Amino acid sequence: MSGTLNKVMLIGHLGDEVKMHYFEGGGCVGRFPLATNETYVSKQTNERVTNTEWHNIVVRNKAAEICEKYLSKGDRIYVEGRIKTRKWQDENGNERYSTEIQCTDFTFLTTKNESEGQASSKTEPKKSIDNQQMANEPTGEEDDDLPF
C-alpha cells in the first residue's frame, strides 16, 4: 500500500461548552475540549489509576452550529476526524504549536434524559452528522435493519 492514513476516532466527554467563531463570509468554526480516560490497576499499589487525555476538537460550518445547539459540558460524543498541527506565534514572538482534531463526523451519545439532568435549558436528540453527507443527503428512506 503506497497511501497514507490520518484518521482519529474518539469517544469522550466535553470539557467545556462549544466556543464559536464566525467569519465575514458566513462560515464558522466551533471548538471544544474532549476528555478521554484510560483506567488500569497499578501493579505496585494495587489501586485503580485513571489517566485523562485532552483533545482539542474543531468542527466547521453547519456541523459546528449543530454542536453548539445540542452539546453541553459533560456530554458524551463520538468524534471522527484527522490530526492537524498548527504553527503560530505567541505575544512574545515565540513559535508555538497546537495539535487539533479536525472533525469530519460525529455522533451524540448522551441521551436526551441524561442531557436534561445536566442542564434543563438544552434538549438533545441523538444525531449523527457527516460533513460530506450534509451536502448530498438522500431523498428516499432506506430499508435497513442493521443495528448501527
ZIBEL-V186703 format. One record per residue. N is the residue number from 1. NEAR is the number of other ideal C-beta (glycine too) atoms within 10 Angstrom. Layout:
BEGIN
N,NEAR
N,NEAR
END
This chain:
BEGIN
1,4
2,3
3,4
4,5
5,6
6,9
7,9
8,16
9,10
10,18
11,13
12,21
13,17
14,20
15,16
16,13
17,16
18,20
19,12
20,15
21,10
22,11
23,9
24,5
25,6
26,7
27,12
28,17
29,14
30,22
31,17
32,25
33,15
34,21
35,15
36,14
37,11
38,9
39,9
40,9
41,9
42,9
43,6
44,5
45,8
46,7
47,7
48,9
49,10
50,8
51,9
52,12
53,11
54,10
55,19
56,15
57,24
58,16
59,28
60,15
61,15
62,14
63,19
64,24
65,16
66,18
67,26
68,16
69,12
70,20
71,23
72,16
73,14
74,16
75,23
76,17
77,21
78,14
79,22
80,15
81,22
82,13
83,12
84,14
85,8
86,11
87,8
88,9
89,9
90,8
91,5
92,6
93,6
94,8
95,8
96,10
97,8
98,10
99,10
100,16
101,20
102,15
103,26
104,18
105,16
106,23
107,15
108,21
109,14
110,21
111,14
112,14
113,8
114,13
115,22
116,14
117,11
118,13
119,14
120,8
121,6
122,15
123,11
124,20
125,9
126,12
127,12
128,10
129,17
130,15
131,18
132,8
133,11
134,12
135,8
136,7
137,7
138,7
139,4
140,5
141,6
142,6
143,5
144,7
145,4
146,5
147,4
148,3
END
